[in-house]
Amino acid sequence: MKEDLKQEIELPADISINIDRTIKVTGPQGEVEKALVHPKIKITHQDTKVILESKRATKTEKKILNSFCAHIKNMLRGVTEKHTYKLKICSGHFPMNVSLSNDQFTVKNFLGESVPRKLTIKQGAELKVEGSEIIITSTSKETAGQVAADIEQLTKVKNRDLRIFQDGIWITHKDGKEL
């Protein structure tokens, strides 16, 4: 059954939003830009509200409209308080060395390997290495989550018994969730 849908999102006082082909949100922590495009969903900005509406929406368009609302809320939260992911360095067999220089993340001596593993950090993500914990912050939830996943995949154990070799860097805290 098709019906008209309309959802409104309140904007905090210190945030400005620009809706063109992309949605650009600017706040005290920075700015985030994202393209949210669908032919049957209209996104407008009035005073202190973002209005998403769809005429004669089907089930699929309802789902997409709700996804757009979630993305906009994540963008608003990111520019007011950054999204944070935490990872833990676990080295049971060999002492692993982790370093960060410019936008290069390096893991040395992972499972006794002589060649260091390297990863280039995405633009917009900030990394801090504090002892055995890595903290990733970003205004974009997608960027922070992807950098955390890339680091976790960098130290994936292959060709060994995973019950014994549990070395690696593991996500311990996702933004908005406790593990």
C-alpha positions as CSV (number, residue, x, y, z in Angstrom):
1,M,0.0,0.0,0.0
2,K,1.4,3.3,-1.0
3,E,1.3,6.3,1.3
4,D,2.8,9.7,1.8
5,L,5.7,9.8,4.2
6,K,7.3,12.8,5.9
7,Q,10.0,12.8,8.6
8,E,11.6,15.8,10.3
9,I,15.0,16.0,12.0
10,E,15.7,18.8,14.4
11,L,19.0,20.6,14.0
12,P,21.1,21.6,17.0
13,A,21.8,25.3,17.3
14,D,25.5,25.3,16.4
15,I,25.2,23.2,13.2
16,S,24.7,24.5,9.7
17,I,23.5,22.3,6.8
18,N,23.7,22.8,3.1
19,I,21.6,20.6,0.8
20,D,22.4,20.6,-2.9
21,R,23.2,17.4,-4.8
22,T,25.1,16.4,-1.6
23,I,24.3,17.1,2.0
24,K,27.1,19.0,3.8
25,V,26.9,19.3,7.6
26,T,29.2,21.7,9.4
27,G,29.6,21.9,13.2
28,P,32.2,22.6,15.9
29,Q,34.2,19.4,15.3
30,G,34.4,19.7,11.5
31,E,32.3,18.9,8.5
32,V,30.9,15.8,6.7
33,E,29.6,15.6,3.2
34,K,27.5,12.7,1.8
35,A,25.4,12.1,-1.4
36,L,21.9,10.9,-0.5
37,V,20.1,10.7,-3.8
38,H,16.9,8.9,-4.7
39,P,14.4,10.0,-7.4
40,K,11.3,9.7,-5.2
41,I,12.7,11.1,-1.9
42,K,12.9,14.9,-1.5
43,I,15.2,16.4,1.2
44,T,14.7,20.0,2.1
45,H,15.9,22.4,4.9
46,Q,13.6,24.8,6.7
47,D,14.9,26.9,9.6
48,T,16.0,24.4,12.2
49,K,14.6,21.2,10.6
50,V,15.6,18.8,7.8
51,I,12.5,17.4,6.1
52,L,12.5,14.2,4.2
53,E,9.4,13.3,2.3
54,S,8.1,10.9,-0.3
55,K,4.8,10.9,-2.1
56,R,3.1,7.5,-2.6
57,A,6.1,5.6,-1.1
58,T,6.4,1.9,-1.5
59,K,8.0,-0.4,1.1
60,T,11.4,0.0,-0.5
61,E,11.2,3.8,-0.5
62,K,10.2,3.7,3.2
63,K,13.3,1.7,4.0
64,I,15.5,4.1,2.0
65,L,13.9,7.1,3.7
66,N,14.6,5.7,7.1
67,S,18.2,4.9,6.1
68,F,18.6,8.5,4.9
69,C,17.3,9.7,8.3
70,A,19.8,7.5,10.1
71,H,22.7,8.8,7.9
72,I,21.7,12.4,8.6
73,K,21.5,11.7,12.3
74,N,25.0,10.1,12.2
75,M,26.3,13.1,10.3
76,L,24.8,15.5,12.9
77,R,26.3,13.5,15.8
78,G,29.7,13.3,14.1
79,V,30.1,17.1,13.8
80,T,29.1,17.7,17.4
81,E,31.0,14.8,19.0
82,K,33.3,12.7,16.9
83,H,32.7,9.0,16.3
84,T,35.1,6.8,18.2
85,Y,36.4,3.2,17.7
86,K,38.8,1.5,20.0
87,L,41.1,-1.4,19.2
88,K,43.3,-3.6,21.4
89,I,46.7,-4.9,20.5
90,C,47.0,-8.6,21.5
91,S,50.4,-10.3,21.1
92,G,50.7,-13.6,22.8
93,H,53.6,-15.2,20.9
94,F,55.8,-12.4,19.6
95,P,56.1,-8.8,20.9
96,M,54.3,-6.8,18.3
97,N,55.4,-3.2,17.6
98,V,52.9,-0.7,16.3
99,S,53.8,2.8,15.1
100,L,52.1,5.7,13.4
101,S,53.9,8.2,11.2
102,N,52.0,10.8,9.1
103,D,49.3,8.7,7.5
104,Q,51.2,5.4,7.6
105,F,50.2,2.8,10.2
106,T,52.9,0.1,10.6
107,V,52.8,-3.2,12.5
108,K,56.3,-4.8,13.0
109,N,57.2,-8.3,14.2
110,F,53.6,-9.7,13.8
111,L,54.0,-13.5,14.4
112,G,57.7,-13.1,14.0
113,E,57.5,-11.7,10.4
114,S,60.5,-9.8,9.3
115,V,58.6,-7.6,6.8
116,P,56.4,-4.9,8.4
117,R,52.8,-4.7,7.5
118,K,51.7,-1.2,6.4
119,L,48.4,0.6,6.0
120,T,47.6,4.0,4.7
121,I,45.1,5.8,6.9
122,K,42.0,7.3,5.1
123,Q,41.6,11.0,4.9
124,G,39.5,12.4,7.8
125,A,40.4,9.8,10.4
126,E,42.6,10.5,13.4
127,L,44.6,7.7,15.1
128,K,46.2,7.6,18.6
129,V,48.3,4.7,19.9
130,E,48.2,4.6,23.7
131,G,50.1,1.6,25.1
132,S,48.2,-1.5,23.9
133,E,45.1,0.5,22.7
134,I,44.4,2.3,19.4
135,I,41.8,5.0,19.3
136,I,40.2,6.1,16.0
137,T,38.1,9.2,15.8
138,S,36.4,10.8,12.8
139,T,33.5,13.1,12.0
140,S,32.3,10.4,9.6
141,K,31.1,7.1,11.1
142,E,31.8,5.2,7.9
143,T,35.4,6.5,7.7
144,A,36.1,5.6,11.4
145,G,34.5,2.1,11.0
146,Q,36.4,1.4,7.8
147,V,39.8,2.4,9.2
148,A,39.1,0.1,12.2
149,A,38.1,-2.8,10.0
150,D,41.2,-2.2,7.8
151,I,43.5,-2.3,10.8
152,E,41.8,-5.5,12.1
153,Q,42.2,-7.1,8.6
154,L,45.9,-6.1,8.5
155,T,46.7,-8.5,11.3
156,K,44.5,-11.4,10.1
157,V,46.1,-14.8,11.0
158,K,46.3,-17.3,8.1
159,N,47.5,-20.9,7.9
160,R,47.6,-21.3,11.7
161,D,45.3,-22.7,14.3
162,L,43.1,-19.8,15.3
163,R,42.4,-21.3,18.8
164,I,46.1,-21.1,19.6
165,F,47.3,-18.0,17.6
166,Q,44.9,-15.3,18.8
167,D,47.5,-12.6,18.1
168,G,46.4,-9.4,16.3
169,I,44.6,-6.1,16.7
170,W,40.9,-6.5,17.6
171,I,38.0,-4.0,17.8
172,T,36.9,-3.7,21.4
173,H,34.5,-0.7,21.1
174,K,32.4,0.4,18.2
175,D,30.7,3.8,18.1
176,G,27.3,3.5,19.6
177,K,27.8,-0.1,20.7
178,E,29.6,-1.9,23.5
179,L,31.2,-5.3,22.7
